Amino acid sequence: MNKRVLLAAIIFATCSTPLLAAGGLEPATDAIDTFRKWFYGFLGTGSLAYIAYNCGLAMFEKQQWNDVMLSVGKTAAAGGSVVGADWAWRIFGS
């Protein structure tokens, strides 16, 4: 029984890779690019909402304006890390 399971696992491991890759590299690249554009838009909207929220708090004097500048710096650092990771992936990942 164990020999049959091992043989089936070996056959599945050797034959499944071409079947899974049958879509090709181009559709996968297009899907990743579409997701990346959506994700950047989502992050940009979230960052804008975070900065606007902090500006609103500062306008109603619930916090100081230097906290708004700190939130701008945080979002710039977060965006820079995302862009830096994308840059590193393009150079070293492929």
C-alpha positions in Angstrom: 0.0 0.0 0.0 2.8 2.4 0.9 4.5 1.7 -2.4 1.4 2.7 -4.3 1.0 5.9 -2.4 4.7 6.8 -3.0 4.4 6.0 -6.7 1.3 8.1 -7.0 3.0 11.0 -5.1 6.0 10.8 -7.4 3.8 10.7 -10.6 1.7 13.6 -9.3 4.9 15.7 -8.4 6.5 15.2 -11.8 3.3 15.6 -13.9 1.5 18.4 -12.0 4.1 21.1 -12.6 3.5 21.4 -16.4 -0.2 21.2 -15.8 -0.2 24.0 -13.3 2.0 26.2 -15.5 -0.2 25.7 -18.5 -1.5 29.2 -18.3 1.9 30.7 -19.0 3.9 33.4 -17.6 2.2 36.3 -19.4 -1.3 35.9 -17.7 0.4 35.5 -14.3 2.4 38.7 -14.8 -0.7 40.6 -15.9 -2.6 39.4 -12.8 0.3 40.5 -10.5 0.5 43.9 -12.2 -3.3 44.4 -11.9 -3.2 43.4 -8.2 -0.2 45.7 -7.6 -2.0 48.7 -9.2 -5.1 48.0 -7.1 -3.0 47.6 -3.9 -1.1 50.9 -4.5 -4.4 52.7 -5.0 -5.7 51.1 -1.8 -2.6 52.2 0.2 -2.8 55.7 -1.3 -6.4 56.1 -0.3 -5.7 54.8 3.2 -2.7 57.1 3.6 -4.7 60.1 2.4 -7.5 59.3 4.8 -5.0 59.0 7.7 -3.5 62.3 6.9 -6.9 64.0 6.5 -8.0 62.5 9.8 -4.9 64.0 11.6 -5.5 67.3 9.8 -9.1 67.3 11.1 -7.9 66.6 14.6 -5.5 69.5 14.4 -8.1 71.9 13.0 -10.4 71.1 15.9 -7.4 71.5 18.3 -7.5 67.9 19.5 -3.8 67.5 18.6 -0.9 69.7 17.5 0.1 70.4 13.9 3.5 68.7 14.5 1.5 65.5 14.9 0.2 66.0 11.4 3.7 66.4 10.1 4.6 63.2 11.9 1.8 61.4 10.2 2.9 62.7 6.8 6.4 61.4 7.6 5.0 58.0 8.6 3.0 57.7 5.5 6.0 58.7 3.4 8.2 56.1 5.1 5.5 53.5 4.6 5.2 54.4 0.9 8.9 54.4 0.5 9.3 51.0 2.0 6.7 49.6 -0.4 8.4 51.2 -3.4 11.8 50.1 -2.1 10.6 46.5 -1.8 9.2 46.6 -5.3 12.5 48.0 -6.6 14.5 45.3 -4.8 12.1 42.6 -6.1 12.6 43.8 -9.7 16.4 43.7 -9.3 17.0 40.7 -7.2 13.8 38.7 -7.3 13.8 37.7 -11.0 
